[in-house]
Amino acid sequence: MFFEAENNLKVLEGILNKYWGADERCKFKIDFGISDDNFILFIDSLSIIREIYNHPKTWDSLSLLQAQNSTELLGMCKYFNDLEGSTERGLQNPIETMYLYSLRLFYEVDFRINDEPAHSTLFNEHLLDQIKTNIANNSKNESYSSNFRKKLNKIIFSVPYDILKDLYNSEEIKLFSEFDEKKKAASQTLEEIKEYSDNLNEQISKLDKKLEIRQTKVERLEDTLKNQQSHLNFAGLSEGFHNLLKQKEKEAYSLFVGLIVMGLVMIAPLICTIFSLLPETILQEKNALNHMLKLVPFISLEVILIYFFRVILQNYKSVKAQILQIELRRTLCQFIESYTDYSKDVKGDKESNPLEKFENLIFSGIISDAENLPSTFDGMDQIGKLLSSLKSK
């Protein structure tokens, strides 16, 4: 701010200290031969300067258009501060110049003053009226030059005009002057916003419908996937049983081949006996006991073959029983889901776990019937008993 600057305040303080007192004024008037009319101008200038010095911030805020005049006024204050020892007489031109500069500031500040608390103590009412009265009188006083009176009248009428012009061209006034245009633009904008909002709501409604349709499709796909998952789970279980079934079928086939081979081996001694294919030492033996003793190895071999044939046969039957159980489980996996739904429809909620029996069967162990399977030592006991009976004879 201009007047608030410390250096500028010192200039204002200097001229007031030098000329504000009554004695200092009289001495200044006498020393420089100041006329009464010019002395009135000087006193009014000092009164305005004193108000500026007392309220520099307010004057800075209100004298918006007179920045140049503020600088010029400060220059004139420096001029009068440096008059010590000057021989100049009258000082009409400097006094008139300082008066005009201070008057421009005065008129703008007076025009902008309002009822705000900060402006209430800006001017003394008596002083304000006195300055305005002197301005009116000075504008008509013919003792002043016509040029000075012309400049004075210009200030009186031009300063308010300049302020109003500045206000009219300001953004605040433009806002009011363009109110209808702004209102029309705002109304048009609101209509466009409303239209856009309607279009947006329509688009949102369409999207909601599409989302509902797609949500329905997604829910159907979800149900389908759940069903597929269930089917796949049972398919996996069925696949497991299928692989086990293949393994057992291979095992059954191997046992079947073993049975055929063992059967052929079992009847080989008999065929040899029937067709006289035994060794000559056995066939030429005339003693029956010796003949039987020589046939003991063949008989023992036959007994052992019969025993192992029985073992293979028992294993074959066991594997066939296991195959039957595995096939039963595979069959159950194919319709168990339908059975569950049917059980719920028929029995309702009475049956808490309709899959309990299914689980007990599916996940139970595969039973192999080995009750009649003879042990190896039992077979050896039978052979021992046979040999003991032959020796006793």
C-alpha positions in Angstrom: 0.0 0.0 0.0 1.2 3.5 -0.8 0.4 5.8 2.1 1.1 3.0 4.7 4.7 2.8 3.6 7.0 4.1 6.4 8.9 6.6 4.2 5.7 8.1 2.8 4.2 8.5 6.3 7.4 10.4 7.4 6.9 12.8 4.5 3.3 13.5 5.5 4.3 13.8 9.1 7.0 16.3 8.2 4.7 18.8 6.4 2.1 18.5 9.2 4.8 19.2 11.9 6.0 22.2 9.9 2.8 23.9 8.9 -0.2 22.5 10.9 0.2 24.7 14.0 -1.4 28.2 14.0 1.9 30.0 14.6 3.7 28.0 11.9 0.9 28.8 9.4 1.0 32.6 10.2 4.8 32.6 9.9 4.6 30.7 6.6 2.0 33.2 5.3 4.0 36.2 6.2 7.5 34.9 5.2 6.4 33.9 1.7 3.7 36.6 1.2 0.8 34.1 0.7 -2.5 35.7 -0.3 -5.6 35.0 1.7 -7.2 33.0 -1.1 -4.1 30.8 -1.6 -3.7 30.4 2.2 -7.2 28.9 2.3 -6.2 26.4 -0.4 -3.1 25.6 1.6 -5.0 25.1 4.8 -7.6 22.8 3.1 -4.7 20.8 1.5 -3.2 20.4 5.0 -6.5 19.2 6.4 -6.8 16.5 3.7 -3.1 15.5 4.3 -3.8 15.2 8.0 -6.7 12.8 7.3 -4.5 10.8 5.1 -1.9 10.6 7.8 -4.4 9.5 10.4 -6.0 6.8 8.2 -3.5 5.8 5.6 -4.9 2.3 5.1 -8.4 3.5 4.5 -7.2 6.1 2.0 -5.2 3.5 0.2 -8.2 1.2 -0.1 -10.6 4.0 -1.3 -8.4 6.0 -3.7 -8.2 3.3 -6.4 -8.2 5.6 -9.4 -5.9 8.3 -8.1 -2.6 6.4 -7.7 -0.8 8.9 -9.8 -2.2 11.8 -7.9 -1.1 10.2 -4.6 2.5 10.1 -5.9 2.2 13.7 -7.1 0.8 14.8 -3.8 3.6 13.2 -1.9 6.0 15.1 -4.2 4.4 18.4 -3.4 4.7 17.6 0.3 8.4 17.0 -0.1 8.6 20.3 -2.0 7.1 22.3 1.0 9.2 20.3 3.4 12.3 21.7 1.6 11.2 25.3 1.5 13.5 26.4 4.3 15.6 29.3 3.2 13.8 29.7 -0.1 13.3 33.3 -1.4 10.3 32.4 -3.6 7.3 34.7 -3.1 3.5 33.9 -3.3 3.9 30.2 -4.1 0.7 30.4 -6.0 1.4 27.7 -8.5 2.8 25.1 -5.9 -0.1 25.8 -3.6 -2.8 25.4 -6.3 -1.0 22.3 -7.6 -1.0 20.6 -4.2 -4.6 21.6 -3.6 -5.7 20.0 -6.9 -3.9 16.8 -6.2 -5.3 16.5 -2.7 -8.7 17.4 -3.9 -8.8 14.6 -6.4 -8.1 12.1 -3.6 -10.6 13.8 -1.4 -13.5 13.5 -3.9 -12.8 9.9 -4.7 -12.6 8.9 -1.0 -15.7 11.0 -0.2 -17.6 9.3 -3.0 -16.7 5.8 -1.8 -17.3 6.3 1.9 -20.2 4.2 3.2 -21.7 3.4 6.6 -19.0 0.8 7.5 -17.5 1.2 11.0 -14.0 1.6 9.4 -15.2 4.8 7.7 -17.2 6.4 10.6 -14.2 8.3 11.9 -12.6 9.2 8.6 -13.7 12.8 8.4 -14.9 15.3 11.0 -18.3 16.5 9.9 -17.5 20.2 10.4 -14.2 19.8 8.5 -15.9 17.9 5.7 -18.5 20.6 5.3 -15.9 23.3 5.4 -13.8 21.7 2.7 -16.8 21.2 0.5 -18.0 24.8 1.0 -14.5 26.2 0.2 -14.5 24.1 -3.0 -17.7 25.6 -4.1 -16.6 29.1 -3.3 -13.2 28.6 -5.0 -14.8 27.4 -8.2 -16.6 30.7 -8.4 -13.9 33.0 -7.1 -12.6 35.1 -9.9 -9.5 36.0 -8.1 -8.2 32.6 -9.2 -7.1 32.1 -12.8 -9.7 30.7 -15.2 -7.4 27.8 -15.8 -7.4 26.9 -12.1 -11.1 27.2 -11.8 -11.5 25.1 -14.9 -9.4 22.4 -13.4 -11.3 22.7 -10.1 -14.6 22.2 -11.8 -13.3 19.3 -13.8 -12.3 17.6 -10.6 -15.7 18.3 -9.0 -17.6 16.7 -12.0 -15.0 14.3 -13.5 -13.9 12.3 -10.4 -17.4 11.0 -9.7 -17.9 10.3 -13.4 -14.6 8.4 -13.6 -15.6 6.4 -10.5 -19.0 5.5 -11.9 -17.4 4.6 -15.3 -14.9 2.3 -13.6 -17.7 0.7 -11.5 -19.9 0.3 -14.6 -17.1 -1.5 -16.4 -16.2 -3.7 -13.4 -17.0 -7.4 -13.3 -19.6 -6.8 -10.6 -21.7 -4.4 -12.7 -21.2 -6.5 -15.8 -22.8 -9.3 -13.9 -26.0 -7.3 -13.4 -25.9 -5.7 -16.9 -25.6 -9.1 -18.4 -28.1 -10.7 -16.1 -30.8 -11.4 -18.7 -28.2 -12.9 -21.0 -26.7 -15.0 -18.2 -30.2 -16.0 -17.1 -31.0 -17.1 -20.7 -27.8 -19.0 -20.9 -28.4 -20.5 -17.5 -31.9 -21.6 -18.5 -30.6 -23.1 -21.7 -28.0 -24.9 -19.7 -30.6 -26.2 -17.2 -32.7 -27.4 -20.1 -29.7 -29.2 -21.7 -28.9 -30.7 -18.3 -32.5 -31.8 -17.9 -32.5 -33.3 -21.4 -29.2 -34.9 -20.7 -30.5 -36.2 -17.4 -33.6 -37.7 -19.1 -31.3 -39.4 -21.7 -29.1 -40.6 -19.0 -32.0 -42.0 -17.0 -33.3 -43.7 -20.1 -29.9 -45.2 -20.8 -29.6 -46.3 -17.2 -33.1 -47.9 -17.4 -32.0 -49.8 -20.6 -28.8 -50.9 -18.9 -30.8 -52.1 -15.9 -33.0 -54.1 -18.1 -30.0 -55.6 -19.9 -28.4 -56.3 -16.6 -31.5 -58.1 -15.3 -31.6 -60.2 -18.5 -27.9 -61.0 -18.2 -28.3 -61.7 -14.5 -31.0 -64.2 -15.3 -28.8 -65.8 -17.8 -25.9 -65.9 -15.4 -28.1 -67.5 -12.7 -29.2 -70.1 -15.2 -25.6 -70.7 -16.2 -24.7 -70.9 -12.5 -27.4 -73.6 -11.9 -26.2 -75.4 -15.0 -22.6 -75.3 -13.8 -23.7 -76.5 -10.4 -25.5 -79.4 -12.1 -22.5 -80.0 -14.3 -20.2 -79.9 -11.2 -22.4 -82.5 -9.6 -22.4 -84.6 -12.7 -18.7 -84.3 -13.0 -18.2 -85.3 -9.4 -20.2 -88.4 -9.9 -18.5 -88.9 -13.3 -15.2 -88.7 -11.5 -16.3 -91.2 -9.0 -17.7 -93.4 -11.8 -14.4 -93.0 -13.7 -12.5 -94.2 -10.6 -14.7 -97.3 -10.3 -14.2 -97.8 -14.1 -10.4 -97.8 -13.7 -10.6 -100.2 -10.8 -13.0 -102.4 -12.8 -10.5 -102.6 -15.6 -7.8 -103.6 -13.2 -9.9 -106.3 -11.6 -11.0 -107.6 -15.1 -7.3 -107.9 -16.0 -6.7 -109.7 -12.8 -9.7 -112.0 -13.4 -8.5 -112.7 -16.9 -5.0 -113.6 -15.5 -6.5 -115.9 -12.9 -8.7 -117.5 -15.6 -5.7 -118.2 -17.7 -4.0 -119.6 -14.6 -6.9 -121.9 -14.0 -6.8 -123.2 -17.5 -3.0 -123.8 -17.3 -3.3 -125.3 -13.9 -6.1 -127.6 -15.1 -4.0 -128.7 -18.0 -1.0 -129.4 -15.8 -3.3 -131.3 -13.3 -4.5 -133.7 -15.9 -1.0 -134.2 -17.4 0.0 -137.1 -15.0 -3.4 -138.7 -15.6 -2.9 -138.5 -19.4 0.6 -139.9 -19.0 -0.8 -142.8 -16.9 -3.6 -143.5 -19.4 -1.3 -143.4 -22.4 1.6 -145.2 -20.7 3.9 -142.2 -21.0 5.5 -142.8 -17.5 9.1 -143.8 -17.3 10.0 -147.4 -18.0 11.2 -148.1 -14.5 7.8 -147.4 -13.1 5.9 -149.2 -15.9 8.0 -152.4 -15.6 7.7 -152.6 -11.8 5.8 -155.8 -10.9 5.5 -155.3 -7.2 2.5 -153.2 -6.5 4.0 -151.5 -3.4 7.1 -150.6 -5.3 5.1 -149.4 -8.1 3.0 -147.2 -5.8 6.1 -145.9 -4.1 7.5 -144.8 -7.4 4.3 -143.1 -8.2 4.4 -141.1 -4.9 6.2 -138.1 -6.5 3.6 -137.9 -9.2 0.8 -138.2 -6.7 2.4 -135.5 -4.5 2.7 -133.3 -7.5 -0.9 -133.9 -8.4 -2.0 -133.0 -4.8 0.0 -129.8 -4.9 -1.4 -128.9 -8.3 -4.9 -129.5 -7.0 -4.2 -127.3 -4.0 -3.0 -124.4 -6.1 -5.8 -124.9 -8.6 -8.2 -124.4 -5.7 -6.3 -121.3 -4.6 -6.5 -119.8 -8.0 -10.1 -120.7 -8.4 -10.9 -119.1 -5.0 -9.1 -115.9 -6.0 -10.9 -115.9 -9.3 -14.3 -116.2 -7.5 -13.2 -113.4 -5.2 -12.2 -111.1 -8.1 -15.5 -111.8 -9.9 -17.4 -110.9 -6.7 -15.4 -107.7 -6.5 -16.1 -106.9 -10.2 -19.8 -107.4 -9.4 -19.6 -104.9 -6.5 -17.7 -102.4 -8.6 -20.3 -102.6 -11.4 -23.1 -102.1 -8.8 -21.4 -98.9 -7.6 -20.9 -97.6 -11.1 -24.6 -98.2 -11.8 -25.6 -96.3 -8.6 -23.5 -93.3 -9.7 -25.6 -92.9 -12.8 -28.9 -92.3 -11.2 -28.1 -91.3 -7.6 -28.8 -87.5 -8.2 -32.2 -88.3 -9.7 -32.9 -90.6 -6.8 -32.0 -87.8 -4.3 -34.5 -85.3 -5.9 -37.1 -88.0 -6.1 -36.5 -88.9 -2.4 -37.0 -85.3 -1.4 -40.2 -85.0 -3.4 -41.7 -88.2 -2.0 -40.5 -88.2 1.6 -40.1 -84.4 2.0 -38.1 -83.3 4.9 -38.7 -86.4 6.9 -35.4 -87.9 5.7 -32.6 -85.7 6.9 -29.9 -87.3 4.8 -31.2 -89.1 1.7 -27.6 -89.9 0.6 -26.7 -91.7 3.7 -27.5 -95.2 2.4 -25.8 -94.3 -0.9 -22.6 -93.1 0.9 -22.6 -96.2 3.1 -22.6 -98.4 0.0 -20.4 -96.4 -2.3 -17.7 -95.7 0.2 -17.8 -99.1 2.0 -14.9 -101.5 1.4 -15.1 -104.1 -1.4 -15.6 -107.5 0.2 -13.5 -110.4 -1.0 -14.9 -113.8 0.1 -11.8 -115.7 1.5 -13.6 -117.9 4.0 -13.0 -121.1 2.1 -9.6 -120.3 1.0 -7.2 -123.0 2.3 -3.9 -122.1 3.8 -0.7 -123.5 2.6 0.0 -125.3 5.8 -3.4 -127.0 5.8 -2.6 -128.5 2.4 0.8 -129.7 3.6 -1.0 -131.4 6.6 -3.3 -133.2 4.2 -0.3 -134.5 2.2 1.5 -135.6 5.4 -1.6 -137.6 6.5 -1.7 -139.3 3.2 2.0 -140.4 3.3 1.6 -141.6 6.9 -1.3 -143.9 5.9 0.7 -145.3 3.0 3.7 -146.1 5.3 1.5 -147.8 7.9 0.3 -150.2 5.3 
